[in-house]
Amino acid sequence: MIVKTFDEITEHMEDSFDSFIADKTDGVKIKRTNNNVVHNVLKADGKGYELVQASCVALDSKFDPARCSESDLVSVAKIAGTAMKKGKQTVLMITARNTSSQAQDILSSVTTYPVTLRFMYSADVWFDFTIPTAKTFAPGASQEYFAFSVDPNNTEEDSSQSPLIGAYPVTEMSSIAVTSVTDGAVVASGFSFSCASTQGTLGYPPETVLEFRKRILEDTDRQNVLKELELELNNLPTILSAKVTFNPSISNPYPVAHGIEIPQYQMLISVNGDVRQDFGETVLTKTYIPTLKVAAPYGETLIVPSDNYTDGYVEVNYMRFIPYEYMIEITYTSDQTLQLDDMIRNKVVSVMKGRYGNPSRYTKELTEDMFYDTVKELDIDSLKVLNVNLLKYDSGWAEPAGGYIAVPVSDLARMCGVKFINGEAEETVVMFYQTANPSISIEDDTCTITGEEGSTIYYTTDGSDPDDQSTEYTEPFTVTSGDTVKAVAYSPYRSGPSDIVEAQA
C-alpha cells in the first residue's frame, strides 16, 4: 500500500469532491478554510483514514518476519510453526574402562543413583556426565558416556554448574582425571578414563535474530507438527541430533535402511545424545503418532508417566543412529624437500578424524567437494591435491560412491579412514578405528567365535592373552569345563586389533 500523510489524504479527498461538483458549480471549488463546514468534515474523514492506514502499516510490519521487532519475532515464529534454535554445549565422549582383574562398578559407597562425574578440563571449562544406574564391569570392559560442558564460574540455585554453550576444543587424551560431584560417591580404584577429540562434537551459539529471520522467510515447510517436534527435540540440552520420519503411505512401508521399515501412520525417531525424561515428555506433548519400536541393539524405549493413558504411562520408542561408514581417497603430489609424506598424512588424518570421525549431528548428504575443501584449508605448502574420491565402506571393503552419498535418516555418517595415493605405485590406507571385538559362545563343550567380516581371529584356552602368533580360529572347537577362552581379532582394514574378550567354559 502507498502511505500518505494527513495533508495528502485531505487534499486527495477535497480534489475528488471538487471534481464531483464541478459540473454543477461551474468550476467553483470548496473553500479550504477552517470556517468551511465541508472542508472540516473532509478533514475529519482524512484523520480517520490516517488512523486506519497507520494501523494497517503497524500490523503489516508486526507480523512480517522481515520487518517486525525482535519482541514480535517470537509471536511470528509461533504463527510460522517454529522457534529459535538454542545453542548447544560442547560434548566430550569419555570412555570408562575397568583395568583391574576383578569385576566392579565405576563407583563405590553409592546407594542412590544417578551420580554425576566431572572432568575439570581447565579453570574455565568443565565436563559433566551421568552414571544413571549401578553397572558391573568385567575386567577390561568399557563404556562411553556423553559429557557436556558446564561453566565452573556460574553456579545455579541447585548447586550444579550451568551449561556452557559454545565450541570448546579438547584434544584426544588417553588418561584423564575424573571426580564425583555427588556427595559420598567415590570412583573405584582400577578404573581409567580417556576422552576423544571434540572436533566433531563442538557446541555452537544460539541462532541469531538475523539467522532466525532468514530461516523463517526461506522455510516453506511450516505448520508441520513433525518438523516442530524435530526442532523441539534438537533444542533439548542433552540431545545432539534428532531426526523424525513419518510414513503417511497407505499401502507401502517407508524404507529406511538396515532392514528397518516404517509401517503406515507410524514415526521413527533417530537420536544421538543422552536421552532423558524430557525427551519422552516432548514427544507426547507434540503428537500422539505411534513411535516405531526397533529391535536391539539400536532400538530403545523410554517409559513416560502420563495420566492420559489407562496404565498411567506410555512407551516412547526411539533408535540410536546406526554408524554409516565411509572413506575418502586422496590422490596428490608433494615436494619431499619441504615436507615428508608421513607428516602430510598425519596432518590430514588428524583433521579428518577429528571433524568427521566422531560426528554428533545428522547429515543428509555427503559430497566430495566438502572433503577437498577441508584438505585445502590445511594450506600445506608441499601438498598438491589432484583428486578426492568419496568411498562407501561396507564390511571391510571400499567402493567408489560416485561423488555423492545420500545418508539414510536412520544413520549417522562417520568417516572411518583415508586412502592416500601419491603416484601410481605408492598407496597408504589409514583406518581410524580398531577391529570390532569378536564374540565367544560356548554351548555344552563346543566353543564358537565370530567376528566382523574380513577379520582374522586368534584364541587361547589356558587363560593367557592371545595375539597374532596364537592359534588362528577357523571352526568351532571342543573345550572342557574350567577352560578360559580368550580371543582377539585383527583386520587389515582397521587401525589396530580388537580388545581381548574372554569366556569361561
N, C-alpha and C positions, 0 to 999 in steps of 0.2 A: 504494500500500500504506500501511497505518497503522503508523507507527513506535511501538514500545513500549519502555519501559525494562526493565532486567533484573528489577527487583522486580515490575513489572506483568506480565511474561511468566510469572514463577514463580507469582505469585498466581493468574493465569488458569489455569495448569496444575493447581494444587492445588485450586482451586474445581471444576474439571472432574472431577478424581479423586474429590473428596468426593461429587459428585453420582452417580458411578458406584457407590460402595459404600454409599450412604445406605440403601437398602432392606435390606441385609444386616447393617448395624451399628446399626440403629435410630437413625440420625441422628448417630451418633458420627463426628467428623471426625478426620483425622490430626493429630497434634501437630506444630505448625510450629516445632520447635526443632531445633537443630543436632545433638542426640543421637538424632534420629529418622531411621532409615535411608531411609524412603520420602521424607521431606522433602529429604534430601540428594541423593537420586537425581533428584528433580524439579528441584532447584536446578541440578544439572549439566546436565540436559536444557535448562533455561532458558538457561544460559550458551551452550550450543551454538547454540540458536535465535537468541540475541542476536548471535552472531558471523556467522551466515548472513544475518541481517537487515542487519547493517552492511555486509556485502559486497555485497548486492543494492542497497542505497541508494547505496553508493560507485560501483558500476558504472553504475547508472541515471544518476547525475549526470555520471560521467566521459564518457559518450558522448551526452549530451543537449546540443546546441549552445546551448540557452538557459541552462544552469546549470554547464557544465563550466569548468574552469580555462583560463586563456589558453594554458598549455603544452599542454593536451589538445586545444585547438581545432584545431591543425594536423592531428592524427590524425583528428578528427571530420570535417574538411573532405575528407580523402582518402577516407574512407568515403562521404561525400556526392558524391564525384567532382568536387571543385572545389578552389580555392586562393585565397588572399588576392590582391586586386588591388594590384599595385605602383603606386607613384607615377610620374608622368611629368615629364620635363624640358620646359621651355617650348621651343617650336620657332619659329625665325625663318626666314622664307623670304628668302634672299639671292639677288639676280639679278646675275650677272656679264655684262658687255657689252663687246665689243671696239669701242672708239671710234676706233681707228686706221684708216688707209686700207689696211693690209696684213693679210692672213690670218695669224693667230698663235695659239699656245696661251696659256692663262692663265699658265703657269709657264715660267720659263727655268731653265737649269742643273739640270735634273732628269733623272735616269737611272732612278730606281726609284719606282714608284707602289705603293700610294696615297699621297697627300700630304694633310696636314691644314692647313687655313687657319683663321684665327681673327679674329673681330671682338670687340675689347675694348670692350664697351658701357659698363661702369663699373668701378670698383675692386672691386665685389662680384659682377659678372655678366659672364661672357664667353660667346661662342657659337662653337662649333667646327663645321666642315663638311669633308667629304672630297671630294677630286678623285680618283676611282677609277683613271682611265687618262688617257693623253695624248689630247687632242682639239683639232683645229684649228678656230678660229672665223673665219668670214668677216667682213669689215668690217660692223659693225652687228649682227652675230649675238649672241644672248644665250642664257643658260640659267639656270634656277632650281636652287638647292641647298637641302636641308634642313640648317639649322644648329641644334645642340642646346646648351642652356645647360649650362655647366660652372662649377665652383667654383674661382676663382683662388686661394683660400686653403687648398685641400685638394689636395695632390699625392699621387697614388698611386705605388706602387713602380715602375711602368714610366715614370715621369716625365711622365705625362699627367695633366691635371686630372680630378678625379672628377665624376660627373654632379651637376648642381644641380637637385634635384627641387622642383617647385612652380611657382606662377604668377609670372612676371616680365614686366610690361607694357613693351613697346617701341613707340614711335610710328613711323609710316612715315617713312623718310628717303630722299632722292634720292641722297645721297652718303655713303658710309661708308668708313672706312679698314680694310683687310684686310691681315693679315700672315701669313707662313708659320710654322708650328710645326715642320715637318720641316727638319732641318739641310740647308743648301745650296740649298733651294728658294727661288726669288725670283719674286714676282709681276711679270709683264711690264708694261712701261710701255704706256699706251694702254688698259688695262683699267679700267673703272669698276665700282663695286659699289653697289647700292642694296638697301633692305630694306622689306618690308611691315610693317604693324602686326601685333603678336602677339595682338591681342584675340580672334581666332578660333582661336588655336593655343596658348593658355596651358596650362601644365602643371598638375598637381594633386597633392596629397599622397597617400600610400598610404592604402588603405582602413583605417579604424579597426576595432578589435576589435568595437565595438558595431555598426558598419555590416556587418561580416562576419557576426556572429551573425544579424542581421536578414535578410540575404540568404540564408543557409543555411536559415533557418526558412521563408522565403517561396518559395524556389526549388523548384518541383515537377519541373523537368526535370533530374533527377540521373542520374549514371552514364551520361551521353551522351558518347561519345568525341568527337563533333564539337564539342560545347559545351566540353569540356576543351581541345581543340585551339585553338578560337577564343580562349579565355581565355589559354592559353599564348602564342599569337601576339600578343595585345594586351599581354601583360606584357613582351614584348621591348622593350628600351630605345629602339630606333630606329624602332619601328612605332607610328604614331599611331592607326591604326584598322584592324582586320581583320574580315572577315565571311566565314564558312564556310557554304556552302549545298550540301546533298547531295540528289540525286534518287533516292529509293527506288522510283520508279514502274517498273512492268514494261512498260507499253505506251506511255505518253505522255511526251514530253520535258517537262522542267520549264521553263516560260517565265521569262525574267529581264527583259530589255529590250534595245533596240537590236539586235534580231535574234539575240541570244545565247540559246541553249537548252542546258540541261544534259542530256546523254544519261543513260539509266538507269545507276545504280550508279557515277556519277562525281560529283566535288565541284568546285565553283567557289570559288576563294579570291579575294576582292576585298580590295585593300590600299591604304593610304595611308601613306607614310613611306619611310625609307631601308632597302631590303631587302638584307640581308647573309646570309652563310653560315649563321648561326644560325637564320634563318627556315626554310631548307630542311631543316636538321637537325631542327628541332622538328616539322615536318610528317611526316618519315619516322619519328620516334620515336613519334608518337601514332597513326599509321594508315598502312595500305598501300592505301587507296582511291585510284584513279587521279585525278589532277588534270586538270581540263579545260583544253585549250590554246585560248586566244582569239587571234584574228587581231590584227595590228598596227592602229592604233598603241597600243592599250591592253594587249594581251597581252604578257607577258614570260616568260622561262624561266630558272630557276636550276639550274646543274649542281652536284649534290651528290655528292662521293665517297662510295661505300658498298661495303663488302666483301660485302654481302648480294646484290649483283647481278652477273651474269656479266661485264658490261662494266666493272665497278669503279666505276660511277657511276649516278646516276638523275636524270632531269629532274623538277623540281618546277615546275609551271606555275602562274601566277597572273596576275591582271589589275589594272591601276590603276583605281580608281574613276572612272567617267565623270561629268563635271560635269552635274548636273541643275539647270538654271537656272530660277529663279522670281523674281517681283517681288511687292511689296506696293503697294496703293493706299490712301492715307490721305486721308480726307475730314475737313476740320477748319475751324474758325473761329479767328480770332486778333484780338487787340487791337493795332492798329498803333502806338498811342501808347506801348505798353510794349516791344514788340519787333517788328522788321520781319520780313516773311515770309522773306527771304533768310537771316537769322540763324537763324530757326527751322528752316528746311530744312537748312541746313548742319549744325546740331547733330544732327538726326535722321539724315541721311545718314552723318555721321561714325561714329555709334554702330552703325547698321545694317551699314555696310560693314565695320567692324572686327570685329563679333561674328559676322555671318553671311556676309560676302563671301568669306572665305577659311577655310572650316571645315576642321578636321583630322580629325574623327571622324564616323563614320556615324550618321545619324539615321533612325529607322524611319518617322517621320511628322511632318508639319508641320500646325499648326493656327493659325487666325487670332488666337486669344486670346494666344498667346505673343508675337506682334509688337505687339499692342495693349498688353500689359503692359510691353513694352520701352519703348515711347513714353511711357507713363505714368510710368515710373521716372525719366525725364528731368526731370520736375517743372518744366516751363516755364510760368511764371505766365500768359503771354498766350495759351497754346495750349489749345484745347478740341477733343479728338479726338471726331469724330462717328461715324466708322466706319473699320474696317480690313478690306480685302479681300485675299485671297491670290490671286495670278495665276500661272498657268502661262506660261512663256516659251519659245517654240519658234521658232527661225529668224527672230527679229526681230518676232514677233507675240505679244501677251499676251492671254490669255483667262481669265475667272473660273475658279477651281479648285473652287468650291463649299464653301469654308471649310476644306477638308481635302485634303492631298496624302499619299498613301502612296508613300514613296520606294522604288524598286526596290533589291534587295540589291546590284546592281552599281553603283549611283550614289551620289555624294556631293552632297547638296543644297547649292546655292550661290546666294545672293541676288545678282542682277545689277543691280538698280536699284530706285528708289522713284518712284511716281507720286503727285503731290500734287494735291488738288482743294480749292480754297478758294472756295466759292460755285459756281454753275453754270458760269460762264464761264472762270474762271481755272484753268488746268491746267498743271502743270510735270512733266516726266519727267527724272529724274536717273539716268544709267546709270553703273555703276562701272567698266566695262572698255572698253578701246579696241577698235576694229574688228579682226576677225581678219585676219591677213596674207593677201594674195592669193597665188596660186601661178602661176608662169610656166613654160610648157612650149614648147620650140622644137624642132620636127622638120622637118628639111630647111630650107626657107625660110619656114615658117609658124609664127607665134607665137600661142599660145592662153593667155589669162589667166582664171583662175577665182577666185571669192571667195565669202564667205558670203552666203546669201540675203538680199536686201534692201539690199545694199551697192552703191555705185557706184565703179567702178574708173577711175583716170586713169593715163596712162603717158607715157613719153618714150622715144625711141630714140637720142638723142645723148649719153647719159651724164649729163644734168642731172637734178636731183631733181624729181619731179613733185609737183604739188599740185592743188587743186580747180579750177585755171584751166588745167590741161594738157588734152591730148586725152583724151576720155572713151572707154573701151573698150566697144564694142558687139558686135564679132565678130572672129574671127581675122584677122590681117593679115600681110603679107609683110615679111620682114626680109632684110637682106643680111649676108654674112659680115663680122664685126668690129663689128656694131652692139651697143651695150649697152642692153638694155631694162630700164627701171626702172618699177615700178608701186606705187601706193598706193591703199588702199580707204577709203571714207568710208561711214558708216551713220547714218541718223537715229536709230537705236535704241542707239547707243553713245556713250561719253563722249568719244571722240576718234578720229582716223584711225589706220590701221594703221601698222606700221613700213614703211619703203620697202624693197622687195625688188628684186633685180636678177638678170639672166641674160645671158650672152654668146652672141651668135649665131655 
